[in-house]
Amino acid sequence: MSHPKTPSPQLYFVAITGKNLELWEKVLNILKKDLGNLILQSKIFDFSSFTSYYAKEMGENLKKGFYFFENLKPPEYLIELKHKCYKIEREFADFSGNRTVNLDPGYIGLSKIVLSTFKDYAHRIYLDKGVFAEVTLIYRNKTFTELPWTYPDYKQPEIIEIFNKARAWYKEHLNVN
């Protein structure tokens, strides 16, 4: 029989998509207020080669990077962080209301990577306050592995490698906080 228990705090990250890298620094400074300093970041890569989903709103030649923060927080913080990221996106929108930066928050646990979204779909679970969560990668055989719905950029070896490094840091620091 299982019994209720408080889950471990999670390692949070935010994926940033856009063109203006100077704006990213402003965004990261805002996020650091709650999430702490960066412990790791991916290389910035060409996101336009993966999808044109954001092109109409944000333009062509979009870049993307993943940023991992030191403050471990409970899983339910994902709801608050999704709303904070939405507020930041709105704050930096252009005069037409189009986003100039897209922020996708998520967290790493020892067994999975969880993303947040405001969009419902068959593989997503409703959390609260309009936020849904999806497990997008699972940890199996000493590495993160994809699922049928995993976004193409999350499947890339370089991205899997950075998530594995972040997980190693998380595992090492899990009992410290």
C-alpha positions in Angstrom: 0.0 0.0 0.0 1.3 3.5 -0.9 1.0 6.5 1.4 0.9 10.2 0.6 4.3 11.9 0.7 5.7 15.2 -0.3 7.6 14.9 -3.6 11.2 16.0 -3.9 11.9 19.5 -5.2 12.6 19.6 -8.9 15.3 21.3 -11.1 13.6 24.0 -13.3 14.6 25.1 -16.7 13.2 27.6 -19.3 13.6 27.2 -23.1 13.8 30.6 -24.7 13.0 31.1 -28.4 13.4 34.4 -30.3 15.8 36.5 -32.3 17.0 39.3 -29.9 19.7 37.8 -27.7 20.0 41.0 -25.7 16.4 40.6 -24.7 17.1 37.1 -23.5 19.5 38.6 -20.9 16.7 40.8 -19.6 14.4 37.7 -19.4 17.0 35.6 -17.6 17.6 38.4 -15.1 13.9 38.4 -14.3 13.8 34.6 -14.0 16.8 34.5 -11.7 15.0 36.5 -9.1 12.9 33.4 -8.3 14.9 30.6 -9.8 18.4 31.6 -8.8 21.6 31.6 -10.8 22.1 29.6 -14.0 23.9 26.3 -13.4 23.9 25.2 -17.0 22.8 26.3 -20.4 22.7 24.8 -23.9 24.3 26.2 -27.0 21.9 28.5 -28.8 20.7 26.8 -32.0 18.7 27.5 -35.1 15.1 26.6 -34.1 13.6 27.5 -37.5 14.9 24.2 -38.9 12.6 22.3 -36.5 9.3 24.1 -37.0 7.7 27.1 -38.6 5.0 27.2 -35.9 6.1 30.6 -34.5 7.2 32.2 -37.8 3.9 34.1 -38.4 4.0 35.7 -35.0 7.8 36.0 -34.3 9.4 36.0 -37.8 11.9 33.7 -39.4 15.4 32.6 -38.3 14.5 32.0 -34.7 17.0 30.8 -32.2 16.5 28.7 -29.1 18.4 27.8 -26.0 17.8 26.0 -22.7 18.6 27.5 -19.3 18.8 25.6 -16.0 18.5 27.3 -12.7 19.9 26.4 -9.2 16.9 26.8 -7.0 15.1 23.5 -6.6 11.4 24.0 -6.2 8.3 21.8 -5.7 6.6 20.3 -8.8 3.5 22.5 -8.3 5.7 25.6 -8.8 5.4 24.8 -12.5 1.9 26.4 -12.5 3.3 29.7 -11.1 6.3 29.6 -13.4 4.2 29.1 -16.5 2.2 32.2 -15.6 5.3 34.2 -14.8 6.7 33.3 -18.2 3.4 34.3 -19.9 3.6 37.7 -18.1 7.2 38.2 -19.3 6.2 37.3 -22.9 3.4 39.8 -22.8 5.7 42.5 -21.2 8.1 42.2 -24.1 5.5 41.8 -26.9 5.7 44.2 -29.9 3.3 47.1 -30.5 0.9 44.6 -32.3 0.9 42.3 -29.3 3.0 39.6 -31.0 5.6 37.9 -28.9 9.3 38.8 -29.4 10.3 36.0 -27.1 8.7 32.6 -26.3 9.3 31.0 -22.9 8.7 27.3 -22.3 9.2 26.4 -18.6 9.6 22.8 -17.4 11.4 20.8 -14.8 13.7 17.8 -14.5 13.1 15.0 -12.0 15.2 11.9 -11.7 12.9 9.9 -14.0 11.4 12.5 -16.3 11.3 15.9 -17.9 8.0 17.7 -17.6 6.9 20.7 -19.8 4.0 23.1 -19.2 1.5 24.5 -21.6 -1.8 26.2 -21.8 -2.9 23.8 -24.6 -4.8 20.6 -23.8 -4.2 17.4 -25.7 -4.6 13.6 -25.1 -1.2 13.1 -23.4 -1.4 16.2 -21.2 -2.7 16.4 -17.6 -4.5 19.4 -16.3 -2.8 20.9 -13.2 -4.6 24.1 -12.3 -5.1 27.7 -13.4 -5.2 26.8 -17.1 -1.9 25.0 -17.0 -1.3 21.5 -18.4 1.8 19.3 -18.0 3.3 16.6 -20.2 6.1 14.2 -19.7 8.3 14.8 -22.7 11.3 12.7 -22.0 11.8 9.8 -19.6 15.0 8.5 -18.0 15.8 5.0 -19.1 19.0 3.0 -19.5 21.1 5.9 -18.1 19.8 8.6 -20.5 16.7 10.6 -21.4 14.7 9.0 -24.2 11.9 10.3 -26.3 8.2 9.5 -26.3 5.8 9.5 -29.3 4.9 13.2 -28.7 8.4 14.6 -27.9 9.1 17.7 -29.9 11.8 17.3 -32.5 14.3 19.7 -30.9 14.1 17.8 -27.6 15.1 14.6 -29.4 18.5 16.0 -30.7 21.6 14.3 -29.2 23.0 17.7 -28.0 19.8 18.5 -26.2 19.6 15.0 -24.6 23.2 15.5 -23.5 22.5 18.8 -21.8 19.5 17.3 -20.0 21.6 14.4 -18.9 24.2 16.9 -17.5 21.4 18.9 -15.7 20.1 15.6 -14.2 23.5 14.7 -12.9 23.8 18.1 -11.3 20.3 17.7 -9.8 21.0 14.3 -8.5 24.1 15.5 -6.8 22.3 18.5 -5.2 19.0 16.9 -4.4 19.8 16.3 -0.8 21.5 19.6 -0.2 18.4 21.8 -0.4 
